[in-house]
Amino acid sequence: MPTSNIEIIGLVGSSIISIAFIPQSYKAIKTKQTNDISFLFIGLNLTASSLMLVYGISTKIIPIIISNTSVFINNFIIAIIKLIYLIKKNQQITPI
């Protein structure tokens, strides 16, 4: 349970970050369009959220754990969808 205003701010912020990628994931699934999302962007987000998740777990900071778990999952979904659609279209995979 949050005990201070700063913890509440952290939880609210992590909740917003957690839902921020959901519309993009939904749109990628629904429209099957991922051309405008670069693998570099996805890779950087996956790397950053993985590192921050390790940090959050080791320091037991719940807002960091919540937000970075969500960011990682949504970016992973987008990466898989992008790969599937590229393979189906027989296109070359480029990082940018």
SULWORA-V347189 format. One record per residue. RES is the residue in one small letter. OMEGA is omega in radians with two decimals (NA if undefined). D_CENTER is the distance of its C-alpha to the mean C-alpha in whole Angstrom. Layout:
<<RES OMEGA D_CENTER> <RES OMEGA D_CENTER>>
This chain:
<<m 3.11 25> <p -3.10 24> <t -3.14 28> <s 3.12 27> <n -3.11 26> <i 3.07 24> <e 3.09 22> <i 3.10 22> <i 3.11 20> <g 3.13 18> <l 3.11 17> <v 3.11 17> <g 3.14 15> <s 3.08 12> <s 3.12 13> <i 3.09 12> <i -3.12 9> <s -3.12 8> <i -3.05 9> <a -3.10 9> <f -3.09 6> <i 3.11 9> <p 3.13 11> <q 3.10 10> <s 3.14 9> <y -3.13 12> <k 3.13 14> <a 3.12 13> <i -3.04 15> <k -3.04 18> <t -3.07 19> <k 3.12 18> <q 3.10 17> <t -3.08 15> <n -3.07 17> <d 3.13 16> <i -3.09 13> <s 3.06 14> <f 3.09 13> <l 3.09 13> <f -3.13 10> <i -3.13 8> <g 3.11 10> <l 3.11 10> <n 3.11 6> <l 3.13 7> <t -3.12 10> <a -3.11 9> <s 3.08 7> <s 3.14 10> <l 3.14 13> <m 3.09 12> <l 3.06 11> <v 3.12 15> <y -3.12 16> <g 3.12 15> <i -3.09 17> <s 3.12 20> <t 3.11 21> <k 3.10 20> <i -3.01 18> <i -3.14 17> <p 3.12 15> <i 3.12 13> <i -3.11 12> <i -3.04 11> <s -3.08 9> <n 3.00 7> <t 3.14 8> <s 3.13 6> <v -3.14 2> <f -3.10 4> <i -3.11 5> <n 3.10 4> <n 3.08 4> <f 3.10 7> <i 3.14 8> <i 3.12 8> <a 3.14 10> <i 3.13 12> <i 3.13 13> <k 3.11 14> <l -3.14 16> <i -3.10 18> <y 3.08 19> <l 3.12 20> <i 3.12 22> <k -3.14 24> <k -3.12 24> <n -3.14 26> <q 3.10 24> <q 3.12 24> <i 3.11 20> <t -3.08 20> <p -3.07 17> <i NA 18>>
